[in-house]
């Protein structure tokens, strides 16, 4: 009976082995589930809320579909095929909020699409959305503080929905956009990081809404202008996505032109030269031109531009070698274009930055003029301060824009429940290093995206550029943009692709209703191919 015992032992061994194998298989099956629990979940999910509306533009009713939502974007180097490991800290990503308006009944195949964004860096796009291009806009007082709520929100008869579908985009961390994950600020808060995120967003949007064959335009304001230029170069070079046109409002493409604090960069006198015509416009507006205000603004500005780029520039180049007699004569000439006294200009060594100008133009009245729009003025916070303590234009209209958008987004658009709207992202230290196309490395010194624009125009010779500005903007003076474009390294045959339009208003040209109407016409003509 030994064989029976052997069979029994074998059966028992087999049974034990089978049970052990089954237990091992069960354990192995449980491991992925346990590992999955340890893998960081997605930080964000795309969102989408649809609504409908209509607006009448220039007598024609436009019915549209609005979509308020988010797309999830990732920083450079992200691999969509890579799987996170258990217990890894989630990689940085951004949930970028947008509001898109699609005209009903318009074939998407040839309907232009306009991507719109403000600047900051780190600003939401509430300004262009609720002040310029959205189907509803908030009404603010011109040149003075808008009274508190209730604010008036009206149908925007100047929306460019008559010529293009619109996509308003909030930068990462601003508005309803959010960032999260490892080193999230480092991943998104910088010139090139920001451009990469916007490029990712645009490509996703074109895919999601099947708009890859639509004519494509960018509209950027303020810091949105260098973003638009660098974004065009990025899309064309890395992603093979050509654009039809770029619209640049309140232009600043070379950062060493900024007139906020040029005193800390002695030897660079470009900010003083580029800002002088705006000082002249402001002195004209407030009737501070010695000897009486000239009858018309634009001839006076042309005179100021010639003076700035000739006699004034030559005097600044002399530096400390300028004679006392010549310096005195120059101060007296500057008084004509700035409205400041020759004595004050001499004490400032012929160099008055915008904070000094805004604070001192109306010193005897105790008033400070606006930075973004010098038509605005308000009581100086400190009548003994050297420079402006605040911007009267910002405080005059910001509450109206923020209140109107919160009400509109949560009511009409149906988006924002349980979410805070952030007017500006907390960007902290913005990474100003930029790698121009073809450089291969970040160029040291103040960033300059003129090489990006030159690259974009040379590699896409059909690309058109519309430069827009307000005469009363000291933040990004209108002549700064014109001066920079004069030095754009493109051949003569491409210079005709650039056109210019200026308005008797400030940084946000649409804050003046007459300028808003003109802006619509200029944008519509540009999109229709009549911008040059």
For each residue, the residues with C-beta under 8 A, 3 or more apart:
1: 4 5
2: 5 6
3: 6 7
4: 1 7 8
5: 1 2 8 9
6: 2 3 9 10
7: 3 4 10 11
8: 4 5 11 12
9: 5 6 12 13
10: 6 7 13 14
11: 7 8 14 15
12: 8 9 15 16
13: 9 10 16 17
14: 10 11 17 18
15: 11 12 18 19
16: 12 13 19 20
17: 13 14 20 21
18: 14 15 21 22
19: 15 16 22 23
20: 16 17 23 24
21: 17 18 24 25
22: 18 19 25 26
23: 19 20 26 27
24: 20 21 27 28
25: 21 22 28 29
26: 22 23 29 30
27: 23 24 30 31
28: 24 25 31
29: 25 26 32 33
30: 26 27 33 34
31: 27 28 34 35
32: 29 35 36
33: 29 30 36 37
34: 30 31 37 38
35: 31 32 38 39 86
36: 32 33 39
37: 33 34
38: 34 35 86 87
39: 35 36 83 84 85 86 88
40: 43 84 88 89 90
41: 90
42: 45 72
43: 40 90 93 95 180 181
44: 70 72 93 94 95 178 180
45: 42 72
46: 69 70 71 72 95
47: 69 70 95 415
48: 67 68 69
49: 67 68 69 413 414 415
50: 65 66 67
51: 65 66 67 68 412 413 414
52: 63 64 65 66
53: 63 64 66 135 412
54: 61 62 63 64 135
55: 61 62 64 135 136 155 156 157 159 161
56: 59 60 61 62 155 157
57: 60 62 156 157 158 159 160 161 162 520
58: 157 162
59: 56
60: 56 57 162
61: 54 55 56
62: 54 55 56 57 103 135 159 161 162
63: 52 53 54 103 104 105
64: 52 53 54 55 101 102 103 104 135 161
65: 50 51 52 101 102 104
66: 50 51 52 53 99 100 101 102 135 412 413
67: 48 49 50 51 98 99 100 102
68: 48 49 51 97 98 99 409 413 414 415
69: 46 47 48 49 97 98 100 415
70: 44 46 47 95 96 97 98 176 177
71: 46 95 96 98 201 204 205 208
72: 42 44 45 46 93 94 95 96
73: 93 94 96 172 197 200 201 204
74: 78 80 91 92 93 94 200
75: 78 92 93 187 188 193 196 197
76: 192 193 196
77:
78: 74 75 82 91 93
79: 82
80: 74
81:
82: 78 79
83: 39
84: 39 40 88 90 91
85: 39 88
86: 35 38 39
87: 38
88: 39 40 84 85 91
89: 40 181 182
90: 40 41 43 84 93 180 181 182
91: 74 78 84 88 181 182
92: 74 75 179 180 181 182 183 184 186 187 188
93: 43 44 72 73 74 75 78 90 179 180 181
94: 44 72 73 74 172 173 177 178 179 180 184 187 188 197
95: 43 44 46 47 70 71 72 177 178 179 180
96: 70 71 72 73 169 170 171 172 177 197 201
97: 68 69 70 169 170 175 176 177
98: 67 68 69 70 71 167 168 169 170 201 205
99: 66 67 68 129 134 167 168 409 413
100: 66 67 69 165 166 167 168 205 209
101: 64 65 66 134 135 161 165 166 167
102: 64 65 66 67 106 108 165 209
103: 62 63 64 106 111 161 165
104: 63 64 65
105: 63
106: 102 103 111 165
107: 110 111
108: 102 111 209 210 211 214
109: 213 214
110: 107 213 214 215
111: 103 106 107 108 164 165 214 215
112: 163 164 165 214 215 216 217 244 527
113: 164 165 166 167 211 214 215 216 217
114: 133 160 164 165 166 167 217 218 219 527
115: 167 169 202 205 216 217 218 219
116: 125 128 129 133 166 167 168 169 219 220
117: 125 128 168 169 170 171 198 219 220 221 224 227 228
118: 123 124 125 126 127 128 171 220 221 222 223 224
119: 123 220 221 222 223 224 225 227
120: 123 171 174 222 223 424 425 427
121: 171 189 194 223 227 427 430
122: 171 173 174 189 424 425 426 427 430
123: 118 119 120 127 171 174 222 223 423 424 425
124: 118 127 170 171 174 175 177 421 422 423 424
125: 116 117 118 128 129 168 169 170 171 174 175
126: 118 129 130 175 401 402 405 423
127: 118 123 124 130 131 132 221 401 508
128: 116 117 118 125 131 132 133 134 168 219 221 510
129: 99 116 125 126 132 133 134 168 405
130: 126 127 134 136 137 138 153 401 404 405 408
131: 127 128 137 138 140 401 508 510 511 516
132: 127 128 129 137 158 508 510 516 519
133: 114 116 128 129 156 159 160 166 168 219
134: 99 101 128 129 130 137 156 159 166 168
135: 53 54 55 62 64 66 101 155 156 159 161
136: 55 130 153 154 155 156 408 412
137: 130 131 132 134 153 154 156 158 159
138: 130 131 151 152 153 400 401 404 405
139: 151 152 153 154 400
140: 131 146 396 397 400 401 511
141: 144 145 146 147 396
142: 375 511 512 513
143: 375 376
144: 141 376 396
145: 141 378 392 395 396
146: 140 141 151 396 397 399 400
147: 141
148: 399
149: 399 403
150:
151: 138 139 146 400 403 404
152: 138 139
153: 130 136 137 138 139 404 407 408
154: 136 137 139
155: 55 56 135 136
156: 55 57 133 134 135 136 137 159
157: 55 56 57 58
158: 57 132 137 510 516 517 519 520
159: 55 57 62 133 134 135 137 156 162 166 520
160: 57 114 133 163 164 166 520 523 524 527
161: 55 57 62 64 101 103 135 164 165 166
162: 57 58 60 62 159 524
163: 112 160 523 524 527 528
164: 111 112 113 114 160 161 217 527
165: 100 101 102 103 106 111 112 113 114 161 211 214
166: 100 101 113 114 116 133 134 159 160 161
167: 98 99 100 101 113 114 115 116 205
168: 98 99 100 116 117 125 128 129 133 134
169: 96 97 98 115 116 117 125 198 201
170: 96 97 98 117 124 125 174 175 176 177
171: 96 117 118 120 121 122 123 124 125 174 175 177 194 197 198 425
172: 73 94 96 177 178 179 188 189 194 197 425
173: 94 122 177 178 179 188 189 422 425 426 427
174: 120 122 123 124 125 170 171 177 422 423 424 425
175: 97 124 125 126 170 171 421 422 423
176: 70 97 170 409 415 416 419 421 422
177: 70 94 95 96 97 124 170 171 172 173 174 425
178: 44 94 95 172 173
179: 92 93 94 95 172 173 184 185 187 188
180: 43 44 90 92 93 94 95 184
181: 43 89 90 91 92 93 184 187
182: 89 90 91 92
183: 92 186 187
184: 92 94 179 180 181 187 188
185: 179 188 189 427 428
186: 92 183 189 190 193 431
187: 75 92 94 179 181 183 184 193
188: 75 92 94 172 173 179 184 185 193 194 197
189: 121 122 172 173 185 186 193 194 425 427 428 429 430 431
190: 186 193 194 430 431 432 433
191: 194 195 226 230 430 431 432 433 434 447
192: 76 195 196 230 431 433 434 435 442
193: 75 76 186 187 188 189 190 196 197 431
194: 121 171 172 188 189 190 191 197 198 227
195: 191 192 198 199 227 230 231 234
196: 75 76 192 193 199 200 234
197: 73 75 94 96 171 172 188 193 194 200 201
198: 117 169 171 194 195 201 202 227 231
199: 195 196 202 203 231 234 235 238 239
200: 73 74 196 197 203 204
201: 71 73 96 98 169 197 198 204 205
202: 115 198 199 205 206 216 231 235 241
203: 199 200 206 207 239 241
204: 71 73 200 201 207 208
205: 71 98 100 115 167 201 202 208 209 211
206: 202 203 209 210 211 212 214 216 241
207: 203 204 210 212
208: 71 204 205
209: 100 102 108 205 206
210: 108 206 207
211: 108 113 165 205 206 214
212: 206 207
213: 109 110
214: 108 109 110 111 112 113 165 206 211
215: 110 111 112 113 244 527
216: 112 113 115 202 206 241 242 243 244
217: 112 113 114 115 164 243 244 245 246 247 527
218: 114 115 228 231 232 243 245 246 247
219: 114 115 116 117 128 133 224 228 246 247 249 523
220: 116 117 118 119 223 224 225 226 227 228 229 246 247 248 249
221: 117 118 119 127 128 224 225 249 250 507 508
222: 118 119 120 123 225 249 250 252 475 476 507
223: 118 119 120 121 123 220 226 227 252
224: 117 118 119 219 220 221 227 228 249
225: 119 220 221 222 228 229 248 249 250 251 252 253 476 481
226: 191 220 223 229 230 252 253 255 447 449
227: 117 119 121 194 195 198 220 223 224 230 231
228: 117 218 219 220 224 225 231 232 246 247 248
229: 220 225 226 232 233 246 248 253 449 450 452 453 456
230: 191 192 195 226 227 233 234 434 449 452
231: 195 198 199 202 218 227 228 234 235
232: 218 228 229 235 236 243 246 452 453 456 463
233: 229 230 236 237 437 449 452 453 455 456
234: 195 196 199 230 231 237 238 239
235: 199 202 231 232 238 239 241 242 243
236: 232 233 239 240 241 242 243 455 456 459 460
237: 233 234 437 455 459
238: 199 234 235
239: 199 203 234 235 236
240: 236
241: 202 203 206 216 235 236
242: 216 235 236 460 462 463
243: 216 217 218 232 235 236 246 456 460 463
244: 112 215 216 217 462 463 464
245: 217 218 463 464 465 466 526 527 531
246: 217 218 219 220 228 229 232 243 456 463 464 465 466
247: 217 218 219 220 228 465 466 468 523 526
248: 220 225 228 229 251 465 466 467 468 481
249: 219 220 221 222 224 225 468 469 509
250: 221 222 225 468 469 470 473 475 476 481 507 508 509
251: 225 248 467 468 469 476 480 481 484 485
252: 222 223 225 226 255 257 258 476 480 481
253: 225 226 229 448 449 450 453 481 484
254: 257 446 447 448 449 450 484
255: 226 252 258 432 446 447 448
256: 265 268 270 271 445 446 448
257: 252 254 270 271 274 480 483 484
258: 252 255 261 262 271
259: 262 271 272 274 275 353 354 474 477
260: 353 354 355
261: 258 264 265 353 355
262: 258 259 265 268 269 271 272 351 353
263: 266 351 353
264: 261
265: 256 261 262 268
266: 263
267:
268: 256 262 265 271
269: 262 272 273 313 316 317 351
270: 256 257 273 274 483
271: 256 257 258 259 262 268 274 275 353
272: 259 262 269 275 276 312 316 350 351 352 353
273: 269 270 276 308 309 312 313 316 483
274: 257 259 270 271 277 308 477 479 480 483
275: 259 271 272 278 279 354 357 474 477 479 480
276: 272 273 279 280 304 307 308 312 334 337 338 479
277: 274 280 281 301 304 305 308 337 477 478 479
278: 275 281 282 374 471 472 473 474 477 478 479
279: 275 276 282 283 304 337 338 339 352 357 474
280: 276 277 283 284 289 300 301 303 304 337 338
281: 277 278 284 285 297 300 301 304 374 471 472
282: 278 279 285 286 288 339 357 361 369 374 472 474
283: 279 280 286 288 289 337 338 339 361
284: 280 281 287 288 289 293 294 297 300
285: 281 282 297 374 375 472
286: 282 283 339 361 362 369 374 377
287: 284 293
288: 282 283 284 339 361 362
289: 280 283 284 292 293 294 300 336 337 339
290: 335 336 339
291: 336
292: 289
293: 284 287 289
294: 284 289 297 299 300
295:
296: 299 300
297: 281 284 285 294 300 301 471 504
298: 301 302
299: 294 296 302 303
300: 280 281 284 289 294 296 297 303 304
301: 277 280 281 297 298 304 305 471
302: 298 299 305 306
303: 280 299 300 306 307
304: 276 277 279 280 281 300 301 307 308 337
305: 277 301 302 308 309 479
306: 302 303 309 310
307: 276 303 304 310 311 312 333 337
308: 273 274 276 277 304 305 312 313 337 479
309: 273 305 306 312 313 483
310: 306 307 313 314
311: 307 314 315 330 333
312: 272 273 276 307 308 309 315 316 330 333 334 350
313: 269 273 308 309 310 316 317
314: 310 311 317 318
315: 311 312 318 322 326 327 330 350
316: 269 272 273 312 313 319 350 351
317: 269 313 314
318: 314 315 321 322 326
319: 316 322
320:
321: 318
322: 315 318 319 326 327 330
323: 326 327
324: 327 328
325: 328 329
326: 315 318 322 323 329 330
327: 315 322 323 324 330 331 346 350
328: 324 325 331 332 342 346
329: 325 326 332 333
330: 311 312 315 322 326 327 333 334 350
331: 327 328 334 335 342 343 345 346 350
332: 328 329 335 336 342
333: 307 311 312 329 330 336 337
334: 276 312 330 331 337 338 340 342 345 350
335: 290 331 332 338 339 340 341 342 345
336: 289 290 291 332 333
337: 276 277 279 280 283 289 304 307 308 333 334
338: 276 279 280 283 334 335 345 352 357 361
339: 279 282 283 286 288 289 290 335 361
340: 334 335 344 345 352 357 360 361
341: 335 344 345
342: 328 331 332 334 335 345 346
343: 331 346 347
344: 340 341 347 348 352 360
345: 331 334 335 338 340 341 342 348 350 352
346: 327 328 331 342 343 349 350
347: 343 344
348: 344 345 351 352 356
349: 346
350: 272 312 315 316 327 330 331 334 345 346
351: 262 263 269 272 316 348
352: 272 279 338 340 344 345 348 356 357
353: 259 260 261 262 263 271 272 356 357 387
354: 259 260 275 357 358 371 474 475
355: 260 261 358 359 371 386 387 388
356: 348 352 353 359 360 386 387
357: 275 279 282 338 340 352 353 354 360 361 369 474
358: 354 355 361 368 369 370 371 374 387 388 474
359: 355 356 363 368 380 385 386 387 388 389
360: 340 344 356 357 363
361: 282 283 286 288 338 339 340 357 358 369
362: 286 288 365 366 367 368 369 377
363: 359 360 366 383
364:
365: 362
366: 362 363 379 380 383
367: 362 377 378 379 380
368: 358 359 362 377 378 379 380 381 388 389 390 392
369: 282 286 357 358 361 362 374 375 376 377 388 392
370: 358 373 374 375 376 377 378 391 392 393 394 396 472 474 506
371: 354 355 358 374 388 391 393 394 474 475
372: 391 393 394 473 474 475 506 507 508
373: 370 376 393 470 472 473 505 506 507 508 511
374: 278 281 282 285 286 358 369 370 371 472 473 474 506
375: 142 143 285 369 370 393 472 505 506
376: 143 144 369 370 373 392 393 396 506
377: 286 362 367 368 369 370 392
378: 145 367 368 370 390 392 395 396
379: 366 367 368
380: 359 366 367 368 383 385 388 389
381: 368 385 389 390
382: 385 389
383: 363 366 380
384:
385: 359 380 381 382 388 389
386: 355 356 359
387: 353 355 356 358 359
388: 355 358 359 368 369 371 380 385 391
389: 359 368 380 381 382 385
390: 368 378 381 394 395
391: 370 371 372 388 394 395
392: 145 368 369 370 376 377 378 395 396
393: 370 371 372 373 375 376 396 397 506 507 511
394: 370 371 372 390 391 397 398
395: 145 378 390 391 392 398
396: 140 141 144 145 146 370 376 378 392 393
397: 140 146 393 394 400 401 508 511
398: 394 395 401 402 423
399: 146 148 149 402 403
400: 138 139 140 146 151 397 403 404
401: 126 127 130 131 138 140 397 398 404 405
402: 126 398 399 405 406 421 423
403: 149 151 399 400 406 407
404: 130 138 151 153 400 401 407 408
405: 126 129 130 138 401 402 408 409 421
406: 402 403 409 410 416 421
407: 153 403 404 410 411
408: 130 136 153 404 405 411 412 413
409: 68 99 176 405 406 412 413 415 416 421
410: 406 407 413 414 415 416 417
411: 407 408 414
412: 51 53 66 136 408 409
413: 49 51 66 68 99 408 409 410 416
414: 49 51 68 410 411
415: 47 49 68 69 176 409 410 419
416: 176 406 409 410 413 419 421
417: 410
418:
419: 176 415 416
420:
421: 124 175 176 402 405 406 409 416
422: 124 173 174 175 176 425
423: 123 124 126 174 175 398 402
424: 120 122 123 124 174 427
425: 120 122 123 171 172 173 174 177 189 422
426: 122 173
427: 120 121 122 173 185 189 424 430
428: 185 189
429: 189
430: 121 122 189 190 191 427
431: 186 189 190 191 192 193
432: 190 191 255 446 447
433: 190 191 192 442 447
434: 191 192 230 442 443 447 448 449
435: 192 439 440 441 442 443
436: 439 443 448 449 451 452 455
437: 233 237 451 452 455
438: 451 455
439: 435 436 442 443 451
440: 435
441: 435
442: 192 433 434 435 439
443: 434 435 436 439 447 448
444:
445: 256
446: 254 255 256 432
447: 191 226 254 255 432 433 434 443
448: 253 254 255 256 434 436 443 451
449: 226 229 230 233 253 254 434 436 452 453
450: 229 253 254 453 454 484 487 488 489
451: 436 437 438 439 448 454 455 489
452: 229 230 232 233 436 437 449 455 456
453: 229 232 233 253 449 450 456 457 465 488
454: 450 451 457 458 488 489 490
455: 233 236 237 436 437 438 451 452 458 459
456: 229 232 233 236 243 246 452 453 459 460 463
457: 453 454 460 461 463 465 488 490 494 497
458: 454 455 461 490 491 494
459: 236 237 455 456
460: 236 242 243 456 457 463
461: 457 458 494 497
462: 242 244
463: 232 242 243 244 245 246 456 457 460 497
464: 244 245 246 497 498 499 526 531 532
465: 245 246 247 248 453 457 497 498 499
466: 245 246 247 248 498 499 500 501 522 523 526 531
467: 248 251 481 482 485 498 499 500 501
468: 247 248 249 250 251 500 501 502 503 509 519 522
469: 249 250 251 473 476 477 478 481 482 501 502 503 509
470: 250 373 473 478 502 503 504 505 506 507 508 509 515
471: 278 281 297 301 478 502 503 504 505
472: 278 281 282 285 370 373 374 375 504 505 506
473: 250 278 372 373 374 469 470 476 477 478 506 507
474: 259 275 278 279 282 354 357 358 370 371 372 374 477
475: 222 250 354 371 372 507
476: 222 225 250 251 252 469 473 480 481 507
477: 259 274 275 277 278 469 473 474 480 481
478: 277 278 469 470 471 473 481 482 502
479: 274 275 276 277 278 305 308 482 483
480: 251 252 257 274 275 476 477 483 484
481: 225 248 250 251 252 253 467 469 476 477 478 484 485
482: 467 469 478 479 485 486 500
483: 257 270 273 274 309 479 480 486 487
484: 251 253 254 257 450 480 481 487 488
485: 251 467 481 482 488 498 500
486: 482 483
487: 450 483 484
488: 450 453 454 457 484 485 495 498
489: 450 451 454
490: 454 457 458 494 495
491: 458 494 495
492: 495
493: 496
494: 457 458 461 490 491 497
495: 488 490 491 492 498
496: 493 532
497: 457 461 463 464 465 494 532
498: 464 465 466 467 485 488 495 532
499: 464 465 466 467 526 531 532
500: 466 467 468 482 485
501: 466 467 468 469 518 519 522
502: 468 469 470 471 478
503: 468 469 470 471 509 512 515 518 519
504: 297 470 471 472 512 514 515
505: 373 375 470 471 472 508 509 510 511 512 515
506: 370 372 373 374 375 376 393 470 472 473 509 511
507: 221 222 250 372 373 393 470 473 475 476
508: 127 131 132 221 250 372 373 397 470 505 511
509: 249 250 468 469 470 503 505 506 512 515 516 519
510: 128 131 132 158 505 515 516 519
511: 131 140 142 373 393 397 505 506 508 515 516
512: 142 503 504 505 509 515 516
513: 142 516 517
514: 504 517 518
515: 470 503 504 505 509 510 511 512 518 519
516: 131 132 158 509 510 511 512 513 519 520
517: 158 513 514 520 521
518: 501 503 514 515 521 522
519: 132 158 468 501 503 509 510 515 516 522 523
520: 57 158 159 160 516 517 523 524
521: 517 518 524 525
522: 466 468 501 518 519 525 526 531
523: 160 163 219 247 466 519 520 526 527
524: 160 162 163 520 521 527 528
525: 521 522 528 530 531
526: 245 247 464 466 499 522 523 529 530 531
527: 112 114 160 163 164 215 217 245 523 524 531
528: 163 524 525
529: 526
530: 525 526
531: 245 464 466 499 522 525 526 527
532: 464 496 497 498 499
